[in-house]
Amino acid sequence: MVIAASAAALLLAGCSGSTETAATPTPAGSTTAASTSATTTTPRPPLNLSRFGALPPVPQPTTDTVSCAYPAESPAAKEVAPPPTENIDVFGTVDVTLSTTQGDIGMTLDRTEAPCAVNSVVSLAQQGYFDGAPCHRLTTSPGLEVLQCGDPSGSGRGGPGYSFANEYPTTAFADDPAQAQNPVVYPRGTLAMANAGPDTNGSQFFLVYADSVLPPQYTVFGTISDAGLQTLDAIAAGGVSGGAEDGAPANPVVITSAT
């Protein structure tokens, strides 16, 4: 999965399966994996977030359940069974705690925002897919401040062996897809899927620890607890390995369990 950034807009991307990579400040629209070589950078001033819109309202479901599709992709980074596909709930929340080597990160997954994403993440967590997986990428540039996790291989290219379609906020622009290209603010505390283009979600996700600007093409599926944000703040304070704004966290983060 790849996160790309430019002065005009910031783009978070990644993909399921064997092509997932992670966060990188490269030209907007890029899905090329970023270099993680040690580089010392001069801190930049904060981005003027007032220039960007907010995430749209969450569309309300019209049915109590939905069907989800998880077509097979390239070999999985860790073998798991695909999630169930029928009668997937669209109401309610699921609490998941990521226990990591840097502390716990509490998450509340929202089925109304993204029932298929929540269904997938819950299935993967129950199968132990995330156990032992590093959070392989941290970005600290103004306007793009996230921790990316979910690839057991730690390469940024691993996935669960299947993909699934974008959900909210992309679906909120169904009547005007062109608007879905305009960057919006993903606020601090947002939990979202990384991808490498439409409908390429897999297992990698990112945790937003400071307001970040991205096109609304990255499925939001929950929020991070206040205590979890404190853990993320401490991880971010440690910086990126080598002093860059993008790369492996200087203080390694490994998920020991997701329950």
C-alpha positions in Angstrom: 0.0 0.0 0.0 1.3 3.5 -0.8 0.5 6.8 0.7 1.5 9.6 -1.8 1.6 13.3 -1.1 2.2 16.6 -3.0 1.7 20.3 -2.3 -1.6 20.2 -4.1 -3.1 17.1 -2.6 -2.2 14.1 -0.4 -3.0 10.6 -1.6 -3.1 7.5 0.5 -3.0 4.3 -1.5 -2.2 0.7 -1.3 -3.5 -2.5 -2.6 -4.5 -6.0 -1.6 -2.5 -9.1 -2.4 1.1 -9.0 -3.6 1.2 -5.4 -4.6 0.3 -3.7 -1.3 2.7 -1.0 -0.3 2.6 1.8 2.2 2.8 5.5 3.0 5.0 7.7 0.9 5.3 11.4 0.2 5.7 11.1 -3.6 3.7 12.9 -6.4 0.0 12.6 -6.0 -1.5 9.6 -7.7 1.6 7.6 -7.4 1.2 3.9 -6.4 5.0 3.2 -6.4 6.4 1.8 -3.2 8.4 4.5 -1.4 12.1 4.3 -0.6 12.7 3.8 3.1 16.4 4.8 3.0 17.6 6.9 5.9 17.1 10.6 5.1 17.1 13.6 7.4 14.5 16.2 6.5 13.8 19.7 7.6 10.5 20.0 9.4 7.8 21.7 7.3 5.2 24.2 8.5 1.6 22.9 9.2 -0.7 22.4 6.2 -3.6 24.9 6.0 -6.4 22.4 6.4 -9.0 25.1 6.0 -8.5 24.8 2.3 -10.0 21.3 2.2 -13.5 20.0 2.9 -14.7 17.6 5.5 -15.7 13.9 5.0 -19.3 13.7 3.8 -22.2 12.4 6.0 -22.4 8.6 6.1 -25.2 7.3 3.9 -27.9 5.5 5.9 -28.5 1.9 5.0 -31.7 0.9 3.3 -31.5 -2.8 4.4 -30.5 -4.6 7.5 -27.9 -6.8 5.8 -25.8 -6.7 2.6 -23.8 -9.2 0.5 -20.0 -8.7 0.2 -17.7 -10.0 -2.5 -14.1 -10.9 -1.8 -12.6 -12.1 -5.1 -9.3 -14.0 -4.9 -6.1 -12.1 -5.4 -2.4 -13.1 -5.5 -1.1 -15.4 -2.8 -1.8 -14.4 0.8 1.0 -13.1 3.1 -0.5 -15.4 5.7 -3.0 -18.1 4.9 -6.6 -17.4 6.0 -10.1 -18.4 5.0 -12.1 -15.6 3.2 -14.8 -13.9 5.2 -18.5 -14.8 5.0 -20.2 -13.1 2.1 -24.0 -13.2 2.9 -26.2 -11.6 5.5 -23.6 -9.2 6.6 -24.9 -6.8 9.3 -24.9 -3.0 8.5 -25.7 -1.8 11.9 -23.7 -1.7 15.1 -20.1 -1.5 16.1 -17.3 -3.9 17.0 -14.6 -3.1 19.5 -11.1 -4.4 18.7 -7.9 -3.9 20.6 -4.6 -4.0 18.8 -2.1 -5.1 21.4 1.3 -3.9 20.2 4.9 -3.8 21.4 4.4 -0.1 21.9 1.1 -0.3 23.8 -2.6 -1.0 23.1 -4.6 0.7 20.4 -8.3 0.5 20.9 -10.5 0.7 17.8 -14.3 0.8 17.3 -15.3 -0.6 13.9 -18.5 0.9 12.4 -20.6 -1.5 10.3 -22.7 1.3 8.9 -19.7 3.1 7.4 -18.3 0.0 5.9 -19.9 -3.4 6.6 -17.7 -5.4 4.2 -14.5 -3.8 5.5 -15.6 -4.5 9.1 -16.6 -8.0 8.2 -13.2 -8.6 6.7 -11.1 -7.1 9.5 -13.1 -9.1 12.1 -12.6 -12.3 10.2 -8.9 -11.7 9.9 -8.5 -10.8 13.6 -10.4 -13.9 14.6 -8.1 -16.1 12.5 -4.9 -14.5 14.0 -3.9 -12.9 10.7 -2.6 -9.7 12.3 -0.7 -11.5 15.1 3.0 -10.9 14.7 2.5 -8.4 11.9 4.6 -5.2 12.1 3.1 -1.7 11.5 5.6 -1.2 8.8 5.2 2.5 7.9 4.9 5.8 9.7 4.4 9.2 8.0 5.1 12.4 9.8 4.8 15.1 7.1 2.2 17.9 7.7 -1.1 16.9 6.3 -0.3 13.2 6.2 0.3 11.7 9.6 -0.6 8.1 9.8 0.6 4.7 11.0 0.1 1.9 8.5 -0.4 -1.8 9.6 -1.9 -5.0 8.4 0.7 -6.8 6.3 2.2 -9.8 8.0 5.1 -9.9 5.6 6.2 -6.4 6.8 7.1 -5.5 3.2 4.1 -3.3 2.5 3.1 -5.6 -0.3 1.3 -8.4 1.5 -2.4 -9.0 1.6 -5.0 -11.6 2.6 -5.3 -13.3 -0.8 -8.5 -11.4 -1.7 -9.8 -7.9 -2.3 -13.0 -6.0 -1.8 -14.8 -2.9 -3.0 -14.5 0.6 -1.7 -17.2 1.7 0.7 -17.8 5.0 2.6 -16.8 7.8 1.8 -16.5 6.8 -1.9 -20.1 5.6 -1.9 -21.3 9.0 -0.7 -20.3 10.4 -4.1 -22.2 7.8 -6.2 -24.2 10.6 -7.9 -21.2 12.8 -8.6 -18.0 10.6 -8.9 -15.9 13.6 -9.9 -16.3 15.1 -6.5 -14.6 12.0 -5.1 -11.3 13.2 -6.5 -11.3 16.3 -4.3 -9.2 15.9 -1.2 -10.9 16.1 2.2 -9.7 16.0 5.8 -9.5 12.6 7.4 -9.6 13.7 11.0 -7.4 12.5 13.9 -8.8 9.3 15.2 -9.9 7.9 11.8 -9.4 4.3 10.9 -9.3 3.5 7.2 -8.3 1.0 4.6 -5.3 1.6 2.3 -5.5 0.7 -1.4 -3.9 1.1 -4.8 -7.0 2.3 -6.6 -10.7 1.6 -6.6 -11.9 -1.7 -5.2 -8.4 -3.0 -4.2 -8.8 -3.1 -0.5 -7.1 -6.0 1.3 -5.8 -6.3 4.8 -3.7 -3.1 5.2 -5.2 -0.2 7.1 -4.0 3.1 8.5 -4.5 4.9 11.7 -4.7 8.7 11.5 -3.0 10.4 14.5 -3.3 13.9 13.2 -5.7 15.5 10.6 -4.6 14.3 7.2 -5.7 15.3 3.7 -6.6 12.6 1.2 -9.1 12.1 -1.7 -12.2 10.3 -0.3 -11.2 7.1 -2.0 -10.0 5.3 1.2 -12.7 3.4 3.1 -13.3 4.6 6.6 -14.4 1.8 8.9 -14.1 3.1 12.4 -12.4 5.3 15.0 -9.5 5.1 17.4 -9.9 5.4 21.2 -8.4 8.3 23.2 -6.0 5.8 24.9 -5.1 4.4 21.5 -4.3 7.9 20.2 -2.0 8.4 23.1 -0.1 5.2 22.0 0.0 6.5 18.4 1.3 9.9 19.6 4.1 8.2 21.4 5.0 6.1 18.4 5.0 9.3 16.2 7.1 11.2 18.7 9.8 8.5 18.2 9.9 9.5 14.5 10.8 7.5 11.4 13.9 5.3 11.3 16.7 7.3 9.8 15.1 10.7 10.5 12.9 10.8 7.3 9.2 11.7 7.2 8.2 8.4 5.8 9.3 4.9 6.5 9.5 2.3 9.3 8.9 3.6 12.8 12.1 4.3 14.7 10.6 2.4 17.6 9.3 -0.9 16.0 5.6 -1.6 16.3 4.5 -5.2 16.1 0.9 -6.3 16.7 1.0 -9.1 19.2 -2.8 -9.7 19.0 -6.1 -8.2 17.7 -9.0 -9.1 20.0 
